[in-house]
Amino acid sequence: MPHFTLRASLIAALTLLSLGPVQAAPVTHSQPVKVMIISMFGPEGQVWRDHLKFNRKVAVPGLSPDYPAVSCTSDGICLMTTGMGHANAAASVSALVWSRQFDLRKTYFLIAGIAGIDPQQGTVGSAAWARYLVDFGIQWELDAREIPAGWKTGYLGINTKSPDEKPPLDYRTEVFQLNESLLQRAVALSKDAKLVDSKEAAAFRARYTYAPANQPPAVIQCDTLAGDTWFSGTKLGERARDWTKLLTDGKGTYCTTQQEDNATYEALKRGASAGLTDLNRVAVLRTGSDFDRPPEGVSDADNLLKYQEQGGFVPAVQNLYLAGYPLVQSIVKDWAQWKDGVPAQ
């Protein structure tokens, strides 16, 4: 061994001996948070700012440069915005959790954002509480023009032989089930919320010949599908339904489509493994801002390219607060009943 290498090795060894055994950094906690609202982009966060008094901002290293701080009220409600897409969501929520600038051990997380919606389950403006979070992006894909005879889609689970075969869940992020007790409380607290609508949304939904697509918005319970590729159209919508059934063993019902929720949940799950968060305190609310497939007489392409003409964006954003606040209010107002877990109804 060369002398300089040996000398470096001896110095390193002596340094370690002088320092003593290496220990993990101590876990420290700062401000306790009762509810952390997680939004994905500006308008989703702004609707909460319009109604609640956030009087403190805390900069957190690692958050999105567009949304670098967490805002908090004096009574324990905080709001963060992750940035859109699964990479931003995972990075921002991880930064929040591992910063240890907040005590999140008893925090209830409300993931609240807009989404596409299946017209057979809801309508634009509807507010859907999820039981299952399903990832639509973790699949194999063949161009639909090149699929084998007898297949109705080019999508199939990774390491499967056909679109109808359930894949092994090797990624461990393909599907998550949320706490049923919290879900039921959220639905019960918000079911009578007076949701807002728009004349543009009412006019567009009237083109559908069936309910609930052509009905006013309502609070509903159905599941959400995550994927960074925006999709539109009847065939892809049918695959979304089938994929949700497949990954939940027939128990889930596809309803809304968005980009971030599995990534956000996985970041919270990693925190839970270190005792920093509690996965039994995660709720997901998605409001329909546009239909994922068109009514009769409208092309799939127009449904995607002209989605803004559906008129659902403004009511969807407003209804995040209207459907989500009853849960937030109950937690904060009755914290003595909520602090140790979801209270019985």
LOLOLUM-251865 format. One record per residue (C-alpha): residue in three letters; x, y, z. Coordinates in steps of 0.5 Angstrom, whole numbers. Each point is the difference from the previous one (the first is absolute). Layout:
BEGIN
REC   aa      u      v      w
REC  ALA      X      Y      Z
...
END
This chain:
BEGIN
REC   aa      u      v      w
REC  MET      0      0      0
REC  PRO      3      7     -2
REC  HIS      2      4      6
REC  PHE     -5      6     -1
REC  THR     -6     -5      0
REC  LEU      2     -4      6
REC  ARG      1      7      3
REC  ALA     -7      2     -2
REC  SER     -3     -6      3
REC  LEU      4      1      7
REC  ILE     -3      7      0
REC  ALA     -7     -2     -2
REC  ALA      0     -6      6
REC  LEU      3      5      5
REC  THR     -5      5     -2
REC  LEU     -6     -5      1
REC  LEU      3     -2      7
REC  SER      0      7      2
REC  LEU     -7      1     -2
REC  GLY     -2     -6      4
REC  PRO     -6     -4     -3
REC  VAL     -4      3     -6
REC  GLN     -7      1      2
REC  ALA     -6      2     -4
REC  ALA     -2      8      1
REC  PRO     -5      1      5
REC  VAL     -8      1     -2
REC  THR     -2      7      2
REC  HIS     -7      2     -1
REC  SER     -2      8     -1
REC  GLN     -7      2      0
REC  PRO     -6     -5      0
REC  VAL     -5      0     -6
REC  LYS     -7     -2      1
REC  VAL     -2      0     -7
REC  MET      5      1     -6
REC  ILE     -3      1     -7
REC  ILE      3     -2     -6
REC  SER     -1      4     -6
REC  MET      4     -1     -7
REC  PHE     -1      7     -3
REC  GLY     -1      7      1
REC  PRO     -8      0     -1
REC  GLU     -1     -6      4
REC  GLY      4      3      6
REC  GLN     -3      7     -1
REC  VAL     -7     -2      1
REC  TRP      2     -2      8
REC  ARG      4      7      0
REC  ASP     -7      3     -2
REC  HIS     -4     -3      6
REC  LEU      5     -1      6
REC  LYS      5      5      3
REC  PHE      7     -3     -1
REC  ASN      4      5      4
REC  ARG      7     -4      0
REC  LYS      5     -2     -5
REC  VAL      5     -5      1
REC  ALA      5     -1     -6
REC  VAL      2     -8     -1
REC  PRO      7     -1     -4
REC  GLY     -2     -5     -5
REC  LEU     -7      2     -2
REC  SER     -2      2     -7
REC  PRO      4      7     -2
REC  ASP     -7      2     -2
REC  TYR     -3     -1      7
REC  PRO      6      0      5
REC  ALA     -4      1      7
REC  VAL     -6     -3      4
REC  SER     -5      5      2
REC  CYS     -3     -2      7
REC  THR     -6      3      4
REC  SER      0      1      8
REC  ASP     -4     -6      1
REC  GLY      4     -5     -3
REC  ILE     -2      0     -8
REC  CYS      6      0     -5
REC  LEU      0      0     -7
REC  MET      5     -2     -5
REC  THR      0      0     -8
REC  THR      5     -5     -3
REC  GLY      0      2     -7
REC  MET     -4     -5     -5
REC  GLY      2     -7     -2
REC  HIS      3     -6      3
REC  ALA      7      2      1
REC  ASN     -2      7      3
REC  ALA     -5     -3      5
REC  ALA      5     -5      2
REC  ALA      6      5      1
REC  SER     -4      5      3
REC  VAL     -4     -5      5
REC  SER      7     -3      2
REC  ALA      3      6      1
REC  LEU     -5      2      5
REC  VAL      0     -6      4
REC  TRP      7     -1      0
REC  SER      2      8      2
REC  ARG     -3     -2      7
REC  GLN     -2      8      0
REC  PHE     -7     -3      2
REC  ASP     -3     -5      5
REC  LEU     -4     -4     -5
REC  ARG     -1     -7      4
REC  LYS     -7      2      2
REC  THR     -2      4     -6
REC  TYR     -6     -1     -5
REC  PHE      2      1     -7
REC  LEU     -5      2     -5
REC  ILE      2     -1     -7
REC  ALA     -4      5     -4
REC  GLY      0      1     -7
REC  ILE     -4      0     -7
REC  ALA      0     -6     -5
REC  GLY     -4     -2     -6
REC  ILE     -6     -4      2
REC  ASP     -4     -6     -3
REC  PRO     -6      2     -2
REC  GLN     -3     -7      2
REC  GLN      2      2      7
REC  GLY     -1      7      1
REC  THR      0      7     -4
REC  VAL      4      6      0
REC  GLY      0      3      6
REC  SER     -1     -6      4
REC  ALA      4     -1      6
REC  ALA      3     -7      1
REC  TRP      3     -4      6
REC  ALA      5     -5     -2
REC  ARG      0     -7      4
REC  TYR      6     -3     -5
REC  LEU      5      4     -3
REC  VAL      2     -4     -7
REC  ASP      6      2     -4
REC  PHE     -1      0     -8
REC  GLY      7      1     -2
REC  ILE      3     -6      2
REC  GLN     -2     -5     -6
REC  TRP      3     -2     -6
REC  GLU     -3      3     -7
REC  LEU      0     -2     -7
REC  ASP     -3      5     -5
REC  ALA     -7     -2     -1
REC  ARG      1     -1     -7
REC  GLU      5     -6      1
REC  ILE     -4     -4      5
REC  PRO     -1     -7      0
REC  ALA     -7     -2     -3
REC  GLY     -5     -1      5
REC  TRP      3      6      5
REC  LYS     -4      6      1
REC  THR      5      4      3
REC  GLY      8      1     -1
REC  TYR      1      0      7
REC  LEU      2     -5      5
REC  GLY      3     -2      7
REC  ILE      7      0      0
REC  ASN      2     -7     -1
REC  THR     -6     -3     -2
REC  LYS     -3     -3     -6
REC  SER     -6      3     -1
REC  PRO     -4      7      2
REC  ASP     -5     -4      4
REC  GLU      6     -3      4
REC  LYS      1      3      7
REC  PRO      8      2      1
REC  PRO      4     -2      5
REC  LEU      1      6      5
REC  ASP      7      1     -1
REC  TYR      1      7      1
REC  ARG     -4      1      6
REC  THR     -4      6     -2
REC  GLU     -5     -3     -5
REC  VAL     -6      1      5
REC  PHE     -1      2      7
REC  GLN     -6      0      4
REC  LEU     -2      6      5
REC  ASN     -3     -1      7
REC  GLU     -7     -2     -1
REC  SER     -2      4      7
REC  LEU      3      6     -2
REC  LEU     -3      0     -7
REC  GLN     -7     -2      3
REC  ARG      1      6      4
REC  ALA      2      5     -5
REC  VAL     -6     -2     -5
REC  ALA     -5      0      6
REC  LEU      2      7      2
REC  SER      0      3     -7
REC  LYS     -6     -4     -3
REC  ASP     -4      6      1
REC  ALA      5      6     -3
REC  LYS     -3      5     -4
REC  LEU      4     -1     -6
REC  VAL      1      6     -6
REC  ASP     -2     -1     -7
REC  SER      1      4     -6
REC  LYS     -4      2     -6
REC  GLU      5     -3     -5
REC  ALA      1     -7      4
REC  ALA     -8      0      0
REC  ALA      0      1     -7
REC  PHE      5     -5     -2
REC  ARG     -2     -6      4
REC  ALA     -7      1     -3
REC  ARG      3     -3     -6
REC  TYR      0     -7      4
REC  THR     -6     -4     -1
REC  TYR      1     -4      7
REC  ALA      1      1      8
REC  PRO      4      2      3
REC  ALA      4      4     -5
REC  ASN     -6      4     -2
REC  GLN     -2      2      8
REC  PRO      3      5      4
REC  PRO      6     -1      4
REC  ALA      0     -4      6
REC  VAL      4     -3      6
REC  ILE      2     -7     -2
REC  GLN      4     -6      2
REC  CYS      5     -3     -6
REC  ASP      7     -1     -1
REC  THR      5      3     -4
REC  LEU      6     -1     -5
REC  ALA      6      3      0
REC  GLY      5      1     -7
REC  ASP      4      5     -3
REC  THR     -3     -1     -7
REC  TRP     -7      4      0
REC  PHE     -4     -5     -4
REC  SER     -7      1     -3
REC  GLY     -5     -4     -4
REC  THR     -5     -6      1
REC  LYS      5     -5     -1
REC  LEU      6      2      5
REC  GLY     -6      2      4
REC  GLU     -2     -7      0
REC  ARG      7     -3      1
REC  ALA      0      5      6
REC  ARG     -6     -4      3
REC  ASP      2     -7     -1
REC  TRP      7      2      3
REC  THR     -3      2      6
REC  LYS     -4     -6      1
REC  LEU      6     -4     -2
REC  LEU      5      3      5
REC  THR     -5      0      6
REC  ASP     -3     -7     -1
REC  GLY     -7      3     -3
REC  LYS     -1      4      7
REC  GLY      2      7     -3
REC  THR     -4      5     -5
REC  TYR      4      4     -4
REC  CYS     -3      7      0
REC  THR      6      6     -1
REC  THR      6      0     -3
REC  GLN      6      5      2
REC  GLN      8     -1      0
REC  GLU      2      0      7
REC  ASP     -3     -4      6
REC  ASN      3     -6      0
REC  ALA      7      4      0
REC  THR     -2      4      6
REC  TYR     -3     -6      4
REC  GLU      7     -4     -1
REC  ALA      4      6      2
REC  LEU     -5      0      7
REC  LYS      1     -7      0
REC  ARG      7      1      0
REC  GLY      0      5      6
REC  ALA     -5     -5      4
REC  SER      5     -6     -1
REC  ALA      5      5      5
REC  GLY     -6      2      4
REC  LEU     -1      7     -3
REC  THR     -7     -1     -3
REC  ASP     -6     -4      1
REC  LEU     -3     -3     -6
REC  ASN     -7     -1      4
REC  ARG      0      8     -1
REC  VAL      0      0     -7
REC  ALA     -6      3     -4
REC  VAL     -1      1     -8
REC  LEU     -5      5     -3
REC  ARG      0      1     -7
REC  THR     -5      4     -4
REC  GLY     -2     -1     -7
REC  SER      2      6     -5
REC  ASP     -1     -3     -6
REC  PHE     -3     -7     -3
REC  ASP      5     -5     -2
REC  ARG     -4     -2     -6
REC  PRO     -5      4     -4
REC  PRO     -8     -1     -1
REC  GLU     -3     -2     -6
REC  GLY      2      4     -6
REC  VAL      6      3      2
REC  SER      7     -3     -2
REC  ASP      5     -3      5
REC  ALA      5      5     -3
REC  ASP     -4      6      2
REC  ASN     -2     -3      7
REC  LEU      8      1      1
REC  LEU      2      6     -4
REC  LYS     -6      4      2
REC  TYR     -1     -2      7
REC  GLN      0      7      3
REC  GLU     -7      1     -4
REC  GLN     -3     -5      5
REC  GLY     -1      5      5
REC  GLY      3     -4      6
REC  PHE      6      3      2
REC  VAL     -3      6      5
REC  PRO     -5     -4      3
REC  ALA      5     -6      1
REC  VAL      5      5      4
REC  GLN     -6      3      4
REC  ASN     -2     -7      2
REC  LEU      6     -2      3
REC  TYR     -1      5      5
REC  LEU     -7     -2      1
REC  ALA      0     -7      0
REC  GLY      7      0      4
REC  TYR     -1      5      5
REC  PRO     -5     -4      4
REC  LEU      5     -5      2
REC  VAL      5      5      1
REC  GLN     -4      4      5
REC  SER     -3     -6      4
REC  ILE      8     -3      1
REC  VAL      2      7      3
REC  LYS     -7      2      3
REC  ASP      0     -7      4
REC  TRP      7     -1      0
REC  ALA      0     -4      7
REC  GLN     -4     -5     -3
REC  TRP      4     -1     -7
REC  LYS      7      1      3
REC  ASP      1     -7      2
REC  GLY     -4     -3     -6
REC  VAL     -6      0     -4
REC  PRO     -6      1      4
REC  ALA     -6     -5      0
REC  GLN     -6      3     -4
END
